Amino acid sequence: MEPFNIKIEHGKKEITLTILPDDKGYFKVIYYGGILGAIYFDGHNWEQVPPADVIAGDLPMYEPDPAHDDHEGLSLTEYLVERAGREIDLYLEEHI
């Protein structure tokens, strides 16, 4: 499966996240070229993959850059896991 983009509300802004499906069954969540983390569907809910279990590959882990006002200081919170999971579900329904 190819990477795809989703948009979610974060605070008063809409942000774009890139979703990179992984062959281990989870989805890496990418923001500004860095990995925020990874999520998976456990059959009932979207859950965060423990950070130590996320294989970064060629991408760095996301580090907030205070020098760029357009970057949100994001972390993979429960809210982001749920919102991203919901958007992944919608994408998959339309494209698979």
N, C-alpha and C positions, 0 to 999 in steps of 0.2 A: 504494500500500500504506500502511496506517495504522501509526502507531507502536505498539510493543508493549514489554512489560517482560519481562526475564529475571532470573533469580537465579543468582548464582555464589558459590562459596566464595572468601573472601579472608581469609587468615590463619585465625583461629578464628571468623570471623563469616560470615554469609550476607548478601550485599549485593544490592540491586536496581538494575539498570541499565535505562534506557529506550533502546530501539533505534529510531532514526528513519531509515527507508529514504530514500535520496537518488536523484533521477532520473539521477545520473551513474553508478549501479551500485554505490555503496558504502553502508555503514550507519554513521550517526553514532552514537556511544556517549555517552549523556547520563548524568550523575551529579549529583544535587542541582541540577538546572536549568542546568548548564553542560556544555559539550562536552569530553569527555576526549580525543576524537579520532575517527577513522573507520577502518573496516576493510572489506576486500573479499576475496572468494574468487578466487584466481588460477587455479582449475582443479585445483589440488593441495592448496594450503594457504591458511589465512586469513592475510592480511598487513595491516600498518598502512599507511594512506594517509599519505604525507608531510604533516606538519602544515601546511606552507605551501600545500598543495593542498586543504585542507579549507575549504569555504565555510561560515562560521558562520551566516549569515543573521540571524535575529532573536535567536539565543541567544548568550550570552557563552561564552567559553572557561572551563572549570572552573578555579577557584582554590581550593585547600584553605583551609579556615577553621579555624584552631586554636582558636577560641572555641567551636566545637561539637564536643563529645566524640563525638557520634554519627556524624560525618563521618569517613570513612577518608581519609587523605592518599593518594589514588589517583593513579596515572599509568598510561598505557596501555602496560604492559609486554608482553613476548612471552607470558607466562602469561595475562594478561587477554585478549589478542588471541585466543589459542587457545581459552580457556574461553568467551568471548563468541561466537566463531564456532561452536563446537560447539552452544551453546544456540540460536543463530540457526538452524542447520541443523535442530534438533529442532522449533523453532517452525514453520518453513516446511514441514516434512514433514506436520505436523498441520493446518495452516491453508491450504495452497495445493494 
